[in-house]
Each structure stands twice: as structure tokens, then as C-alpha cells.
Amino acid sequence: MQSFFLILTGIAFGAILLVVCKLMFDYRQVLSARVLSLLLLSAACYLIQPLVQDIFVFRFVLGMVAMMSPALFWMFASTLFQMNEGNQKLHSGHYIGLAVCFSLGIYQCLQSPAELDDSIIHLVSLVVTGAITILGLLDVFRNWQSDLVECRRFLRLSLSVTCGAFLLFIVANEFIYGHGEFPEFLNYLNIIVISIFSMSYGYIILVSNSNILVESIDDLPPELVKQEAPKPSSADIHWLDKLTRAMEEEFYYRQVDLTIKGLSEHLDIPEHQLRRLINQHLGYRNFNDYLNRYRVRDAAQRLSDPKLVRIPILTIAIESGYASLTTFNKAFKSLQTMTPSEFRRISGMAEATQLTDF
């Protein structure tokens, strides 16, 4: 039995190294790919760490890298799933979390299991790694409903199960059983889960032609962008006409808190088909971006109308479909490069100049 799991560990370790090589060779300019490579290497270190417990140098290095998994998972989830909210960027909190995990890894590797069990630092490390993993899961679930990219929605589900839930499972086991004192069946379970994870993603990235990772990333470098777009079928054309009428003639985007599910029910179009239509044929990867196109244009027309100069901006925001002024200001500035009040003032000045010239 041990020989079987040893072979399984070797296969999983080899698959991880091949995936990392593929990512670094083809997608090294993409931040998400680089972070994923580090996450996979961290998982590989965790996988083979039990095999070198008697060699201090190897145990020390592998333990430090393995301890960084929660922070790397959070960083990967943030870069992949933020969707135009600072996509492909990391903030100081990510680096602080990584530094904390690295420091805790050093401390744990320098202590014996008996010393760790009685140490408050070990309890702190469990709380910290658990909290960082939860932050990663929050980034995975954030904007899930408005995500129009089907392969990225699949990645959200698979990552939440294979990475997030598994990391929390490890933290819970360390809390229950103590550092390095897992029952044998749990060690075997860890090997099985990591092996399935590594070989599955190895198949997706190395063997299949899905390009699931690349297709999930916003703001790709031009050389990685897939230019071909599928031609709409007759059914797609009919659905697109219904969608256009709902937006351009019925102004359905003015519905506050409109979701893609609500829009699909109104149009009598299956939700997954509506996601595909907006993504593949209209070019939007996020449902909120699609709505903002109409809402901001509507609001800009009202803000530039001299007859509506006394109407409060909040009223215009709500009538355009926004539930709050903060959300409206953020969306408006993103598309118009200025705040609604600045836009109204500049539009008023332009109107006054035209009257003076006349």
C-alpha cells in the first residue's frame, strides 16, 4: 500500500512540475499564471515533505514553501476573479499575508512537533492561515453571478473545492491532531486529493485544447488573445434582437438590482444561453459591465440636459438603475473618466459657451 502511494506521489509531483514548466514557458507574462505556478510548487512541497522528515535541510525548505499555500491561493484568486476591479494586480495585503505565512513556516520548521503543540504561535498560525484561505474563497465567490465567462465560472467551482476547501481541511486537521501527527489515513487522503488535483489540472493545461486558464483571464497580452468569434446562429440572432429591444426600447436596464437571472426570465432565454450571447457575441465578460454601458449612457444624457439641471444626481442614478450613489459614481467615472458632478458642470459650461457664441 505504501508503495502505491509513493508511486502516486511521484506521478503527482511530476505532473505539477510539467504544468509549472508549461505555464512559465507559454504564459510567464501573465501574473495569474506566475502565481499559479508558485501555488502548484507549494502544493508539491507539501506533498513530498513527509518523505524527507529525517533530513533537516529538505524538511526546512519544503516546510517553508508549503506554508505559503494559503497566501498564494488568495493571490491567485484575486488576480483571476476580480474582473475589472484591479484585475491582474496585487495589493499590499497580499504581500503581507505571504510574508506572514513565510515567517510562520520558518518558525514551525525550527520547532519540534511537541514544542509546536504547546506553542501559542502554532495556534496563531492556524488562525492566520485559515483566515487567509477564507479571504481567497471570498475572492473566488465574489462576482460569481455576474461572471459571463463559462470556463471561469467552472474554475471558481473547482478551485473552491480543490484548493480552498482542502486548505481549510488541512488547517482543521492540524488543529485537531496537532502538527505532524496526522492519522495515517489522513496522510493517504492528502496524497490522493493533491494527486487528483495536480493530474486533473495537468490534463487540462497540458493535454486538452480548452485553454481554460487563458480564456479566464481579463486584460490578456495581445499575443494571447483569441481573435476568432463564433458566428451567431439563427436562434442567437433572434435572442439578440429580443435583448436589444429590451435594452434600447424598454429600458429594462433601469431595473434596480437587475441580475442576469432576472433578465433571462424577462426575455424567456435560458440563463446559460444569455451569458453566452453577451459574452461571445457582444464581447462582455461581466454582466455588470454590460449594464453599466447602458446605465452610464442614460445618466450622461440626463446630466447634460439643461432642463434637468435641478434634478439631484442621486435621483438620476436611481432612475438609471443604480441602488446607491457610490456604485453609480464608481461606474460613471470608470467609463467617463470623471465624476457625475464634474460631467454635469462641464456639460453646462459647454452649453453656455454655445449660447454665447450664437
C-alpha positions in Angstrom: 0.0 0.0 0.0 2.8 2.4 0.9 4.5 1.6 -2.4 1.3 2.5 -4.3 1.0 5.9 -2.5 4.7 6.5 -3.1 4.2 6.0 -6.9 1.1 8.2 -6.8 3.1 10.9 -5.1 5.8 10.7 -7.8 3.3 10.9 -10.6 1.5 13.9 -9.0 4.9 15.6 -8.3 5.9 15.1 -12.0 2.6 16.4 -13.2 3.0 19.5 -11.1 6.5 20.2 -12.5 5.2 19.7 -16.1 2.4 22.1 -15.6 4.7 24.7 -14.0 7.1 24.4 -16.9 4.2 24.9 -19.4 2.9 27.9 -17.5 6.3 29.5 -17.3 7.2 28.8 -21.0 3.9 29.9 -22.6 2.3 32.3 -20.1 5.1 33.8 -18.0 4.0 37.4 -18.8 0.6 36.7 -17.2 0.5 37.4 -13.4 -2.1 34.8 -12.7 0.0 32.1 -14.4 3.1 33.0 -12.4 1.1 33.0 -9.1 -0.5 29.6 -10.0 3.0 28.2 -10.7 4.1 29.2 -7.2 0.9 27.7 -5.7 1.5 24.4 -7.5 5.1 24.3 -6.3 3.9 25.0 -2.8 1.5 22.1 -3.1 4.3 19.9 -4.4 6.4 20.8 -1.4 3.6 19.9 0.9 3.1 16.6 -1.0 6.7 15.4 -0.7 7.5 16.9 2.7 6.6 13.7 4.7 9.2 11.8 2.7 12.1 13.9 3.9 11.3 14.4 7.6 14.6 12.9 8.6 16.7 15.4 6.5 16.5 18.8 8.2 17.5 21.0 5.3 14.9 19.5 3.0 12.3 19.5 5.7 13.1 23.1 6.5 12.9 24.4 2.9 9.9 22.3 1.8 8.0 23.3 5.0 8.6 27.0 4.5 7.3 26.8 0.9 4.4 24.6 1.7 3.3 27.1 4.4 2.9 29.8 1.8 0.0 27.9 0.1 -2.9 29.9 1.7 -1.4 33.2 0.8 -0.7 32.1 -2.8 -4.2 30.7 -3.1 -5.5 34.1 -2.1 -3.2 35.9 -4.5 -4.3 33.6 -7.4 -8.0 34.0 -6.7 -7.6 37.8 -6.5 -5.7 38.1 -9.8 -8.1 35.7 -11.7 -11.5 36.7 -10.4 -11.5 40.4 -9.6 -12.9 41.2 -13.1 -12.1 44.9 -13.9 -11.7 45.8 -10.2 -7.9 46.0 -10.3 -7.6 42.8 -12.4 -4.1 41.2 -12.6 -2.9 43.4 -9.7 -1.9 42.5 -6.2 -2.1 44.9 -3.2 0.0 45.3 -0.1 -2.3 42.9 1.9 -1.4 40.0 -0.4 2.3 40.6 0.2 1.8 41.0 4.0 -0.1 37.7 4.1 2.6 36.0 2.1 5.3 37.3 4.4 3.3 36.2 7.5 2.9 32.7 6.1 6.6 32.5 5.2 7.6 33.7 8.7 5.3 31.2 10.4 6.7 28.5 8.1 10.2 29.3 9.3 9.1 29.2 12.9 7.3 25.9 12.6 10.2 24.2 10.8 12.6 25.2 13.5 10.4 23.7 16.2 9.7 20.0 17.1 6.1 18.7 16.9 5.9 18.5 20.7 7.1 22.1 21.1 4.6 23.3 18.4 1.6 21.6 20.1 2.3 23.6 23.3 3.0 26.8 21.5 0.6 29.8 21.1 2.4 30.6 17.8 1.1 27.3 16.3 -2.5 28.3 17.3 -1.9 31.8 15.8 -0.6 30.2 12.6 -3.7 28.0 12.2 -6.0 31.1 12.7 -3.9 33.2 10.2 -3.7 30.5 7.5 -7.4 29.7 7.9 -8.3 33.4 7.7 -6.2 33.9 4.6 -7.7 30.9 2.9 -11.2 32.3 3.6 -10.1 35.6 2.0 -9.2 33.6 -1.0 -12.5 31.9 -1.1 -14.3 35.2 -0.8 -12.4 36.4 -3.9 -13.5 33.1 -5.7 -17.2 33.7 -4.9 -17.1 37.5 -5.4 -19.0 38.5 -8.6 -19.8 34.8 -9.4 -23.3 35.6 -10.5 -22.3 38.4 -12.9 -19.4 36.5 -14.4 -20.2 35.7 -18.1 -17.2 33.6 -18.9 -18.3 30.0 -18.6 -14.8 28.4 -18.2 -14.0 30.9 -15.4 -17.2 30.0 -13.6 -16.1 26.4 -13.8 -12.7 27.4 -12.3 -14.5 29.2 -9.5 -16.3 25.9 -8.6 -13.3 23.7 -9.0 -10.9 26.0 -7.1 -13.3 26.5 -4.2 -13.4 22.7 -3.8 -9.9 21.6 -4.7 -7.9 24.4 -3.1 -10.0 26.4 -0.7 -11.9 23.6 1.0 -8.8 21.4 1.0 -6.7 24.1 2.7 -9.3 24.6 5.3 -9.5 20.8 5.8 -5.7 20.7 6.5 -5.9 23.6 8.9 -8.8 21.8 10.8 -6.8 18.6 11.0 -3.7 20.3 12.3 -5.9 22.0 15.0 -7.4 18.6 16.0 -4.5 16.3 15.7 -1.5 18.5 16.2 1.3 19.4 13.9 2.8 16.5 12.1 0.7 13.9 13.9 -2.0 13.1 11.3 -3.5 9.6 11.4 -2.2 7.5 8.5 -5.5 7.5 6.6 -5.4 11.4 6.6 -1.9 11.4 5.1 -3.1 9.0 2.4 -6.2 11.2 1.8 -3.9 14.2 1.4 -1.9 12.4 -1.2 -5.0 11.3 -3.1 -6.6 14.7 -3.2 -3.4 16.6 -4.2 -2.7 13.9 -6.8 -6.2 14.2 -8.4 -5.9 18.0 -8.3 -2.5 18.0 -10.0 -3.2 15.4 -12.6 -6.6 17.0 -13.5 -5.1 20.4 -14.0 -2.2 18.8 -15.7 -4.5 17.2 -18.2 -6.4 20.5 -18.7 -3.3 22.6 -19.3 -1.0 20.1 -21.0 -3.3 17.8 -23.0 -6.6 19.3 -23.7 -7.1 22.2 -26.1 -9.5 24.1 -23.8 -7.1 26.9 -22.9 -9.3 27.3 -19.8 -6.8 29.4 -17.9 -6.0 31.8 -20.7 -9.7 32.2 -21.6 -10.5 33.0 -17.9 -8.1 36.0 -17.7 -9.1 39.6 -18.5 -6.7 42.0 -20.0 -4.5 39.4 -21.7 -1.4 40.4 -23.7 -2.4 40.9 -27.3 -0.4 37.8 -28.5 -2.5 35.5 -26.3 -5.9 36.9 -27.2 -8.1 34.6 -29.2 -9.3 36.6 -32.2 -11.9 34.3 -33.7 -15.5 34.8 -32.6 -18.3 32.2 -33.3 -20.9 33.2 -35.8 -24.4 33.6 -34.3 -27.0 31.0 -35.3 -30.5 31.9 -36.3 -31.6 31.3 -32.7 -28.8 33.5 -31.4 -29.9 36.3 -33.8 -33.5 36.1 -32.6 -32.4 36.2 -28.9 -30.0 39.1 -29.6 -32.9 41.0 -31.2 -35.0 40.4 -28.1 -32.1 41.5 -25.9 -31.6 44.7 -27.9 -35.3 45.6 -27.8 -35.4 45.1 -24.0 -32.4 47.4 -23.5 -32.9 50.1 -26.2 -36.7 50.3 -26.3 -38.0 49.0 -23.0 -35.0 50.5 -21.0 -35.0 47.3 -18.9 -31.6 48.1 -17.5 -33.3 50.7 -15.3 -34.5 47.9 -13.1 -32.6 48.4 -9.8 -30.6 45.3 -8.7 -31.2 43.6 -12.1 -29.5 40.3 -12.3 -28.8 38.1 -15.3 -31.3 35.6 -14.0 -34.0 38.3 -13.8 -33.2 39.4 -17.4 -33.2 35.8 -18.7 -36.7 35.3 -17.1 -38.0 38.5 -18.7 -36.6 37.6 -22.1 -37.6 33.9 -21.8 -34.0 32.9 -22.7 -32.1 30.2 -20.7 -29.7 31.9 -18.3 -26.6 30.0 -19.6 -27.6 30.9 -23.2 -27.9 34.6 -22.2 -24.5 34.5 -20.6 -23.0 33.0 -23.8 -24.7 35.6 -26.0 -23.5 38.6 -24.1 -20.0 37.1 -23.7 -19.4 35.7 -27.2 -21.4 38.0 -29.4 -21.3 41.3 -27.6 -17.9 41.0 -26.1 -18.7 41.4 -22.4 -17.1 39.3 -19.7 -19.0 40.7 -16.8 -22.8 41.3 -16.6 -22.3 44.5 -14.6 -20.1 45.9 -17.3 -22.8 45.3 -19.8 -25.4 47.0 -17.7 -23.1 49.9 -16.9 -22.8 50.6 -20.7 -26.5 51.4 -20.8 -26.9 53.0 -17.4 -24.0 55.4 -17.6 -25.0 56.4 -21.1 -28.5 57.1 -19.9 -27.3 59.0 -16.9 -24.9 61.1 -19.0 -27.7 62.1 -21.4 -29.7 63.3 -18.4 -26.8 65.1 -16.7 -26.1 67.0 -19.9 -29.7 68.1 -20.4 -30.1 71.7 -19.2 -33.8 71.1 -18.5 -32.8 68.6 -15.8 -30.1 70.7 -14.1 -32.1 70.9 -10.9 -32.7 67.1 -10.7 -30.3 65.7 -7.9 -27.6 63.3 -9.1 -28.9 60.7 -6.7 -32.3 60.7 -8.4 -30.7 60.3 -11.8 -28.6 57.4 -10.5 -31.6 55.6 -9.1 -33.7 56.2 -12.3 -30.8 54.8 -14.3 -30.8 51.6 -12.4 -28.3 52.1 -9.6 -29.1 51.3 -6.0 -26.6 53.6 -4.5 -24.7 56.8 -5.3 -21.4 55.2 -4.5 -21.8 52.4 -7.1 -23.0 55.0 -9.6 -20.1 57.3 -9.1 -17.6 54.4 -9.5 -19.2 53.1 -12.7 -19.6 56.6 -14.2 -16.0 57.6 -13.5 -14.8 54.3 -14.9 -16.5 54.9 -18.3 -16.5 58.7 -18.5 -13.1 59.4 -16.7 -14.8 62.0 -14.5 -17.4 62.1 -11.7 -21.0 62.8 -12.5 -20.9 66.2 -10.9 -17.8 67.1 -13.0 -19.5 65.8 -16.1 -22.7 67.9 -15.4 -20.6 71.1 -14.7 -18.5 70.6 -17.9 -21.7 69.9 -20.0 -23.3 73.1 -18.5 -20.2 75.2 -19.4 -20.2 73.8 -22.9 -24.0 74.6 -23.3 -23.4 78.2 -22.0 -20.5 78.6 -24.5 -22.6 77.6 -27.4 -25.3 80.0 -26.4 -22.8 82.8 -26.1 -21.3 82.0 -29.5 -24.7 82.0 -31.0 
